[in-house]
Amino acid sequence: MNEPTTVSVVERDSGIKWIQIKGDLDSLGTQMVDEPLTSAISDRTSKVLIDLADVGFISSAGMALLLVKGKMLRRGGGNMYLASATDRVSEVLSLAGFNELFNLYSTADEALKNLESA
């Protein structure tokens, strides 16, 4: 059995919420992180960076989760950014058109540097 999918949140001095997801974003993993992710982005005006470095697989359920949370933030005046996707996850996101919906960064450091200087 795989390790459970988890979420950790770091609120940066700049106000950006850096959320690291560890594990697969399949239907079970998505259920495991939905509530903690919703709690982490309860302030809809936040800038949120989702770090996908430790996500080995993403299914349609995982993509739907990101879409819904991103839409919630945009409606409130915030925004969601994605970073550090593995080649496998990046390919799936690209095929699904996520590069047109979200700013995708190759690393979390690159994203934080860009977002915190804006």
C-alpha positions in Angstrom: 0.0 0.0 0.0 1.2 3.5 -0.8 1.9 6.1 1.8 -1.0 8.5 2.4 -1.1 11.7 0.5 -0.4 14.7 2.7 -0.3 18.5 2.6 2.0 20.8 4.4 1.6 24.6 4.4 4.1 27.3 5.0 3.0 30.9 5.1 5.8 33.1 3.9 6.6 36.6 5.2 5.4 37.9 1.8 1.9 36.4 2.5 2.3 33.7 -0.1 1.0 30.3 1.0 3.5 27.6 -0.1 1.6 24.3 -0.1 3.5 21.1 -0.6 1.7 18.0 -1.6 3.3 14.6 -1.0 1.9 11.5 -2.6 -0.3 10.6 -5.5 -3.3 12.8 -6.5 -5.5 9.9 -7.5 -9.0 9.6 -6.3 -7.9 8.4 -2.8 -5.1 11.0 -2.5 -7.4 13.7 -3.6 -9.9 12.8 -0.9 -7.1 12.9 1.7 -5.9 16.4 0.8 -9.2 18.1 -0.1 -10.1 19.2 3.5 -6.6 20.3 4.5 -6.2 22.2 1.2 -9.6 23.9 1.6 -8.6 25.0 5.2 -5.2 26.3 3.9 -6.8 28.5 1.3 -9.8 29.7 3.3 -8.6 33.3 2.7 -9.7 33.5 -0.9 -7.5 36.6 -1.5 -4.3 34.6 -1.0 -1.5 33.9 -3.5 -1.1 30.1 -3.3 1.9 28.1 -4.6 1.2 24.4 -5.0 4.5 22.5 -5.0 4.1 19.3 -6.9 7.7 18.0 -6.5 6.6 15.0 -4.5 3.5 14.1 -6.5 4.3 11.1 -8.6 0.9 10.7 -10.3 -2.1 12.9 -11.0 -5.5 11.6 -12.2 -8.5 13.5 -13.4 -9.6 13.7 -9.8 -6.4 15.5 -8.8 -6.7 17.8 -11.8 -10.3 18.6 -10.9 -9.2 19.4 -7.3 -6.7 21.9 -8.6 -9.2 23.4 -11.0 -11.8 23.9 -8.3 -9.4 25.3 -5.7 -7.9 27.6 -8.3 -11.3 28.9 -9.4 -12.3 29.5 -5.7 -9.2 31.6 -5.3 -9.7 33.6 -8.5 -13.3 34.4 -7.5 -12.0 35.8 -4.2 -9.3 37.9 -5.8 -6.5 35.4 -5.1 -4.5 33.2 -7.4 -3.0 29.7 -7.6 0.4 28.9 -9.1 1.9 25.4 -9.7 5.5 24.5 -9.4 8.0 21.6 -9.5 5.9 19.1 -11.3 7.7 15.9 -12.3 8.1 15.2 -16.0 5.2 12.7 -15.8 2.8 15.0 -13.9 3.9 18.0 -16.1 3.1 16.1 -19.3 -0.4 15.2 -18.0 -1.0 18.8 -16.9 0.2 20.1 -20.3 -2.0 17.7 -22.2 -5.0 18.9 -20.1 -4.3 22.5 -20.9 -3.2 23.5 -17.4 -0.4 25.7 -18.9 -3.1 27.9 -20.2 -5.0 28.1 -16.9 -2.2 28.4 -14.4 1.3 29.9 -14.2 3.5 26.8 -14.1 7.1 27.1 -12.7 9.8 24.5 -13.1 10.9 24.9 -9.4 9.3 26.3 -6.3 12.4 28.6 -5.8 11.8 30.1 -9.2 8.1 30.6 -8.4 8.7 32.2 -5.0 11.4 34.5 -6.4 9.1 35.6 -9.1 6.0 35.9 -7.0 7.7 37.7 -4.1 9.3 40.3 -6.3 6.0 41.2 -7.9 
